[in-house]
């Protein structure tokens, strides 16, 4: 059940030493370990642009900063509205949420969220000038979806659409949009390269929702994991992780990319271990799988980008 805003009170802020409740609280709020989800697609899209001799440093910096700003704004909004809707409680199994823990006030987090999306919009003005109306459309949808993920009368994450949002905006659109900003076109190779990125970034959300499936169900948060159940969610995770390796192989088999993209298969042992762990573990033990899935996404993405450049 959703708890009314006025009845919700943050927990004590004693979780951090008094002198560290400032900067460390903000590091927790922006969820630094998740920021690779914004960085990886920009690296892959830029690697493709370098291969095609059309990358520029200024556009790269603008894309990267805008992507990070959207990711941070989404994280802050998620922290605030999950608390207000009663999804974050003392029974939470995942990393600390700053509003629920009383480390930062709701007004502070709301203001920081507005600032983050504002920075993304300001950078977007330059990127729209570079890429035209398609970038305007993608940027607006990305920011609106980032807010609507947990906010508003019909939050995406509460109705099983979070996985779609992440797959599209932090995978497909992020890689293809990055390349488009450099080149003005989108090719089949770019589409193929966006698939493993989209799969692995979505896998991060899937294992997060699998861990929280019981608490989310009680809070009325109808994530896709809640709707599908644990077993089907494990299948979903397995398909996403293993599918990333098949997508990388397809890039080479199709002739679109050099054989070096198969270097991503060096990370397969970690991928197989994570699939095993997700089928075996439940609840808090999945925090390790969550961290390692984020690490797999980062390493896979960096190796993929390097393979495209070799």
SULBELUR-V71451 format. One record per residue. N is the residue number from 1. RES is the residue in three letters. PHI is phi in whole degrees, 0 to 359 (none if undefined). NEAR is the number of other C-alpha atoms within 12 Angstrom. D_CENTER is the distance of its C-alpha to the mean C-alpha in Angstrom with 2 decimals. Layout:
BEGIN
n: {N;N}
res: {RES;RES}
phi: {PHI;PHI}
near: {NEAR;NEAR}
d_center: {D_CENTER;D_CENTER}
END
This chain:
BEGIN
n: {1;2;3;4;5;6;7;8;9;10;11;12;13;14;15;16;17;18;19;20;21;22;23;24;25;26;27;28;29;30;31;32;33;34;35;36;37;38;39;40;41;42;43;44;45;46;47;48;49;50;51;52;53;54;55;56;57;58;59;60;61;62;63;64;65;66;67;68;69;70;71;72;73;74;75;76;77;78;79;80;81;82;83;84;85;86;87;88;89;90;91;92;93;94;95;96;97;98;99;100;101;102;103;104;105;106;107;108;109;110;111;112;113;114;115;116;117;118;119;120;121;122;123;124;125;126;127;128;129;130;131;132;133;134;135;136;137;138;139;140;141;142;143;144;145;146;147;148;149;150;151;152;153;154;155;156;157;158;159;160;161;162;163;164;165;166;167;168;169;170;171;172;173;174;175;176;177;178;179;180;181;182;183;184;185;186;187;188;189;190;191;192;193;194;195;196;197;198;199;200;201;202;203;204;205;206;207;208;209;210;211;212;213;214;215;216;217;218;219;220;221;222;223;224;225;226;227;228;229;230;231;232;233;234;235;236;237;238;239;240;241;242;243;244;245;246;247;248;249;250;251;252;253;254;255;256;257;258;259;260;261;262;263;264;265;266;267;268;269;270;271;272;273;274;275;276;277;278;279;280;281;282;283;284;285;286;287;288;289;290;291;292;293;294;295;296;297;298;299;300;301;302;303;304;305;306;307;308;309;310}
res: {UNK;UNK;UNK;UNK;UNK;UNK;UNK;UNK;UNK;UNK;UNK;UNK;UNK;UNK;UNK;UNK;UNK;UNK;UNK;UNK;UNK;UNK;UNK;UNK;UNK;UNK;UNK;UNK;UNK;UNK;UNK;UNK;UNK;UNK;UNK;UNK;UNK;UNK;UNK;UNK;UNK;UNK;UNK;UNK;UNK;UNK;UNK;UNK;UNK;UNK;UNK;UNK;UNK;UNK;UNK;UNK;UNK;UNK;UNK;UNK;UNK;UNK;UNK;UNK;UNK;UNK;UNK;UNK;UNK;UNK;UNK;UNK;UNK;UNK;UNK;UNK;UNK;UNK;UNK;UNK;UNK;UNK;UNK;UNK;UNK;UNK;UNK;UNK;UNK;UNK;UNK;UNK;UNK;UNK;UNK;UNK;UNK;UNK;UNK;UNK;UNK;UNK;UNK;UNK;UNK;UNK;UNK;UNK;UNK;UNK;UNK;UNK;UNK;UNK;UNK;UNK;UNK;UNK;UNK;UNK;UNK;UNK;UNK;UNK;UNK;UNK;UNK;UNK;UNK;UNK;UNK;UNK;UNK;UNK;UNK;UNK;UNK;UNK;UNK;UNK;UNK;UNK;UNK;UNK;UNK;UNK;UNK;UNK;UNK;UNK;UNK;UNK;UNK;UNK;UNK;UNK;UNK;UNK;UNK;UNK;UNK;UNK;UNK;UNK;UNK;UNK;UNK;UNK;UNK;UNK;UNK;UNK;UNK;UNK;UNK;UNK;UNK;UNK;UNK;UNK;UNK;UNK;UNK;UNK;UNK;UNK;UNK;UNK;UNK;UNK;UNK;UNK;UNK;UNK;UNK;UNK;UNK;UNK;UNK;UNK;UNK;UNK;UNK;UNK;UNK;UNK;UNK;UNK;UNK;UNK;UNK;UNK;UNK;UNK;UNK;UNK;UNK;UNK;UNK;UNK;UNK;UNK;UNK;UNK;UNK;UNK;UNK;UNK;UNK;UNK;UNK;UNK;UNK;UNK;UNK;UNK;UNK;UNK;UNK;UNK;UNK;UNK;UNK;UNK;UNK;UNK;UNK;UNK;UNK;UNK;UNK;UNK;UNK;UNK;UNK;UNK;UNK;UNK;UNK;UNK;UNK;UNK;UNK;UNK;UNK;UNK;UNK;UNK;UNK;UNK;UNK;UNK;UNK;UNK;UNK;UNK;UNK;UNK;UNK;UNK;UNK;UNK;UNK;UNK;UNK;UNK;UNK;UNK;UNK;UNK;UNK;UNK;UNK;UNK;UNK;UNK;UNK;UNK;UNK;UNK;UNK;UNK;UNK;UNK;UNK;UNK;UNK;UNK;UNK;UNK}
phi: {none;283;266;303;305;290;267;267;238;297;285;294;269;288;294;240;302;305;286;247;283;271;294;291;297;290;297;294;295;277;56;311;299;273;291;298;298;272;282;303;297;292;296;294;298;289;300;296;291;297;300;262;58;225;276;226;296;295;295;302;297;294;297;299;293;294;297;296;296;294;298;295;299;296;299;293;298;298;299;292;278;296;293;296;272;85;282;260;228;296;275;302;262;268;303;299;257;291;288;299;278;78;282;224;281;297;294;298;292;297;295;294;296;299;298;298;293;295;298;300;294;295;295;297;299;293;293;294;298;283;253;83;297;302;289;299;297;297;297;297;297;295;291;299;292;299;285;286;301;233;260;86;286;220;296;301;295;269;233;77;254;300;297;295;302;293;301;284;274;262;232;301;294;293;290;293;295;300;296;299;296;279;248;82;222;230;249;298;298;294;299;298;293;284;295;296;296;296;296;286;290;290;300;299;295;298;291;298;288;295;301;265;302;289;294;295;298;294;275;80;270;270;295;298;298;296;290;276;94;298;296;295;293;296;298;301;299;299;297;293;292;290;296;297;289;295;294;296;297;296;300;282;300;289;84;283;227;290;299;296;294;288;300;299;292;296;270;302;305;293;300;293;298;293;300;298;295;292;288;269;264;216;71;304;303;286;300;294;298;296;297;289;294;298;295;298;302;292;295;302;295;295;294;299;298;296;298;291;271;290}
near: {17;24;20;15;16;13;12;24;25;27;22;19;25;17;22;21;14;14;13;16;23;20;17;22;32;28;24;32;41;36;31;24;26;34;34;35;48;44;40;43;50;48;42;49;51;44;38;44;35;24;25;24;14;22;27;21;15;17;31;33;23;29;46;36;29;36;44;36;37;45;40;42;42;47;43;44;45;42;45;43;40;40;39;31;35;35;40;39;32;22;22;28;27;29;31;31;40;44;40;37;32;32;36;37;30;31;18;23;34;29;18;28;34;27;21;31;35;24;27;35;33;24;30;36;23;26;35;29;18;27;26;22;20;24;32;25;22;32;37;25;22;37;37;28;35;41;37;29;39;38;30;21;14;19;28;27;40;36;27;30;29;38;37;27;35;35;31;32;42;50;44;38;37;47;46;42;48;52;43;37;42;36;27;24;23;27;22;19;33;40;34;37;51;44;41;47;54;42;45;49;50;42;48;44;42;46;46;44;46;45;38;39;37;27;30;36;28;22;26;26;36;33;39;35;37;33;24;21;24;30;20;19;34;34;24;31;40;31;24;35;44;32;29;40;38;25;34;45;28;25;31;25;18;17;16;24;33;26;23;24;40;30;25;37;30;20;30;25;17;25;34;27;22;36;33;21;27;39;26;18;23;27;28;25;22;33;29;25;37;39;28;33;43;39;28;42;46;34;31;43;47;31;29;47;39;28;29;34;24;18}
d_center: {26.18;24.68;26.44;27.85;26.53;29.97;30.37;27.20;27.89;25.61;26.63;28.49;26.88;28.84;25.82;25.99;29.27;30.62;30.44;26.77;25.49;24.70;22.55;21.15;20.23;18.24;16.47;15.59;14.64;12.12;10.72;11.46;10.33;6.56;7.45;7.94;4.58;6.60;9.79;10.08;10.40;12.75;14.70;15.21;16.24;18.46;20.01;21.03;22.49;24.41;25.85;27.06;28.41;26.68;24.16;24.99;23.97;23.83;21.52;19.20;19.15;18.68;15.69;14.00;14.91;13.93;10.36;10.25;12.15;9.97;6.95;9.88;11.55;9.02;9.04;12.79;13.42;11.87;14.13;17.05;17.16;16.43;19.42;21.49;21.06;22.02;18.97;18.86;22.28;24.20;23.52;19.78;18.99;15.77;15.46;17.44;16.52;18.64;20.18;21.14;22.55;24.47;23.21;22.47;23.97;22.41;23.94;22.48;18.87;19.58;21.20;18.44;15.95;18.57;19.07;15.50;15.41;18.99;18.27;15.75;18.56;21.19;19.61;19.08;22.85;23.50;21.08;22.75;26.02;24.97;23.45;25.15;24.40;21.76;19.45;20.56;19.64;16.11;15.60;17.17;15.27;11.85;13.21;15.04;12.28;10.15;13.43;14.47;11.58;13.87;16.71;19.74;22.19;19.97;16.38;14.14;12.60;16.26;17.50;15.50;13.55;10.03;9.65;11.26;9.25;5.91;8.53;10.39;8.64;5.83;8.59;12.09;12.50;10.82;13.11;16.02;15.91;16.06;18.99;20.61;20.80;22.80;24.90;25.15;24.68;22.31;23.76;23.51;22.40;19.37;18.48;19.03;16.99;13.91;14.28;13.58;10.42;9.30;10.85;9.48;5.71;7.11;9.42;7.35;7.21;10.75;12.21;11.08;12.84;15.63;16.38;16.68;18.48;21.84;20.96;18.86;21.85;24.22;22.34;22.30;18.52;18.68;15.34;15.70;16.44;19.18;20.54;20.69;21.77;21.08;22.78;21.20;17.69;18.80;19.93;16.66;14.87;17.83;17.79;14.20;14.87;18.42;17.78;15.80;19.11;21.17;19.28;19.98;23.56;23.86;23.05;26.11;28.31;28.02;29.29;26.47;25.29;27.27;27.80;25.89;22.54;23.87;23.40;19.94;22.07;23.05;19.89;20.99;22.75;19.60;17.97;21.19;21.34;17.95;19.12;22.32;20.82;18.72;21.98;23.98;22.24;21.51;20.57;20.16;20.73;17.33;15.86;17.00;15.42;12.01;12.63;14.11;11.45;9.07;12.36;13.11;10.10;11.27;14.91;14.83;13.29;15.87;18.61;17.89;18.16;21.28;22.71;22.52;24.47;27.12}
END
